[in-house]
């Protein structure tokens, strides 16, 4: 029998969540057949069977499993039937042993509840543990999480409602009401409301795998990277005029955006400044041979960074077409983990939201990240006269372990020169 472990579908993946099984438990599957949808730290991916045989599902939909942890078994009908008792409703052997020990100690069996159809209730691991601790029947709950999963708040609401109607813990009769003395009533009336009520109803929303990864990596960056920032205002008048010419030349086409100009200028600058295209790892510099620029895209409830590989070798139009395609698929949730990996530098643009400037957080182990602000019409002084101008603020956040102040300033100056002389981008 072959164990099916949680696959590593991206270079930074540590765990994955089972979104949906595409084959039923006990089904006959073939090598290469689509088996399960897995939510990783990057995106939701379909994983294919690597062997022929009968499928025995171990991890249920909604479960989060560490990379390498068992999610299923594939073997003959006899093998899967014999192995089924070892998997207690998707719990791995060590976890099942711990649960058995806990039952023996408490004298109460709190096994995961099956649904009416005999399948395991879809619930998050946090909700499942809380339900076991509080004695809540998962099968009686209606999930409010993604794909109808039972989440923590569903268990809390059910337990709260049950406690309120029972008047106690549900194991003993309610205590008869006793009239309070007038002094106690007066003190209660004058006491301030509990702190929780001052905030109003509070909803606890569990993080997705992508959000957990973002939180972990950003905390890691702020805790471990001695970062600093340098900024420059770029004269974008020539770039705006050049884009207007490109748009007029192809009225039915989609000319490169100004953000595409920034990506192209950055890629050329990375080629000229290898340390900016490097990483700091274990006390050494890793100088990367390819210029792979990641462009941040705001997807639903997450921030994804698709990668434009070999950006320094692609034309402005090629970059523009690829960036549009990657952004559209990132927002649609169809982008692959491979397209979200391998970046050597990142760009984040909030200019479309009217943000004048901001400081982005370095994406470890990269050396730096470029933050792009909004295009603004401002008065400028030229030849002693005040004239209208167009400016854009670029802010470079750098890891001081690999880029020093002069390095960062020279790198940013190269980007600015390419934008102020847009024919260099062609």
Secondary structure, 3 states (H helix, E strand, C coil): CEEEECCCCCCCCCEEEEEEECCCCCCEECCCCEEEEEECCCCEEEEECCCCEEEEECCCCCCEEECCCEEEEEECHHHHHHHHHHCECCECHHHHHHHHHHHHHHCCCCCCCECCCCCECCECHHHHHHHHHHCCCHHHCCCCCHHHCECHHHHHHHHHHHHHHHCCCCCCCCCCCCCCCHHHHHHHHHCCCCHHHHCCCCCCCCCCHHHHHHHHHHHHHHHHCCEEEEEEEEECHHHHHHHHHHHHHCCCCCCCCHHHHHHHHHHHHHHHCHHHHEEEECCEEEECCCCCEEEEEEECCEEEEEEECCHHHCCHHHHHHHHHHHHHHHHHCCCCHHHHCCCCEEEEECHHHCCCCCCCCCCCCECEEEEEEEEEEEEEEECCEEEEEEEEEEEEEEECCCCCHHHHHHHHHHHHHHHHCHHHHC
